């Protein structure tokens, strides 16, 4: 994939990427990391998918790091969705119930966003 546009704005940026192998790009695309494939270096965190055509994807992000790429860099998307988390949110038959978090044997983070469950 290659960077077509990278527009900085107050509070973040909008970035459009060209998919060089769109058949290999599977949903969900966001949130994801833009990575340099050689070495898997994370270049940007891509928070929100705004638009998608067969060849181009546009994201918004609050990541304001300088995007340092070289013309011959091979870039890719690394989804933040693990198979378990994706199953959690796509299982329409799952019955959810709210329970207090007070058991030391439970996981103490959200499996979707990894925030500490004690955070407001």
C-alpha positions in Angstrom: 0.0 0.0 0.0 1.1 3.6 -0.5 0.2 6.9 1.1 -1.8 9.1 -1.3 -2.6 12.0 1.0 -1.7 12.9 4.6 -3.6 16.0 5.9 -2.9 17.3 9.3 -5.6 19.1 11.1 -6.4 20.3 14.6 -6.5 17.3 16.9 -5.2 14.8 14.3 -5.0 13.9 10.7 -6.8 12.4 7.7 -4.8 9.9 5.7 -5.7 8.2 2.4 -4.0 5.0 1.4 -3.9 3.2 -1.9 -4.4 -0.6 -1.6 -2.0 -2.3 -3.9 -3.5 -5.7 -3.2 -7.1 -5.0 -2.3 -8.1 -8.7 -2.4 -5.8 -9.3 0.6 -7.4 -6.6 2.7 -10.2 -8.0 4.8 -12.6 -6.2 7.2 -12.7 -4.9 9.7 -10.0 -2.3 8.7 -10.2 0.0 11.8 -8.8 0.4 14.2 -5.5 -0.7 12.8 -1.8 0.3 12.7 0.0 1.4 9.6 3.2 -0.7 9.6 6.4 -0.9 7.6 6.3 -4.6 6.6 10.1 -5.0 6.9 10.5 -5.2 10.6 6.8 -4.6 11.5 7.5 -1.1 12.7 4.3 0.8 13.6 4.2 4.1 11.8 0.7 5.4 12.7 -2.3 4.3 14.7 -5.4 4.5 12.4 -8.5 5.0 14.6 -11.5 5.5 12.3 -12.3 4.4 8.8 -14.0 7.2 7.0 -14.2 6.0 3.4 -13.4 3.0 1.3 -13.4 2.4 -2.4 -12.1 -0.7 -4.1 -8.6 0.8 -4.2 -8.4 3.5 -1.6 -9.1 3.8 2.1 -9.3 7.0 4.2 -8.8 7.1 7.9 -8.9 9.7 10.7 -6.6 9.5 13.6 -5.4 11.5 16.6 -1.9 10.2 16.0 0.2 13.2 15.2 3.6 11.5 14.8 5.6 12.4 11.7 5.0 9.8 9.0 8.4 8.8 7.8 8.3 6.6 4.8 10.7 6.0 1.9 9.5 5.5 -1.7 10.4 1.8 -1.7 8.8 1.1 1.7 6.3 -1.8 1.7 3.4 -0.7 4.0 0.6 -2.7 5.4 -2.4 -2.6 7.9 -2.3 -4.5 11.1 -5.7 -4.9 12.5 -6.3 -4.4 16.2 -9.0 -7.0 16.2 -8.1 -10.3 17.6 -10.2 -13.3 16.5 -11.7 -13.5 20.1 -12.6 -9.9 20.2 -14.1 -10.0 16.7 -16.2 -13.0 17.7 -17.4 -11.1 20.9 -18.8 -8.2 18.9 -20.2 -10.1 15.9 -22.0 -12.8 17.9 -25.6 -11.5 17.7 -26.9 -14.4 19.8 -24.7 -13.5 22.8 -26.6 -12.4 25.9 -24.8 -9.7 27.7 -25.2 -8.9 31.4 -23.6 -6.3 33.5 -21.7 -7.6 36.6 -19.6 -5.7 39.1 -15.8 -6.1 38.6 -14.6 -7.3 42.0 -13.1 -10.7 41.4 -9.3 -11.0 41.3 -9.6 -14.0 39.0 -11.3 -12.0 36.2 -9.3 -10.2 33.5 -8.9 -6.6 34.5 -8.9 -5.1 31.0 -11.4 -4.8 28.1 -10.6 -7.4 25.4 -11.7 -4.9 22.7 -9.8 -1.8 23.6 -7.4 -3.0 26.4 -8.5 -0.2 28.7 -8.3 -1.0 32.4 -11.8 -1.9 33.7 -11.4 0.5 36.6 -11.0 3.5 34.3 -14.1 5.7 34.0 
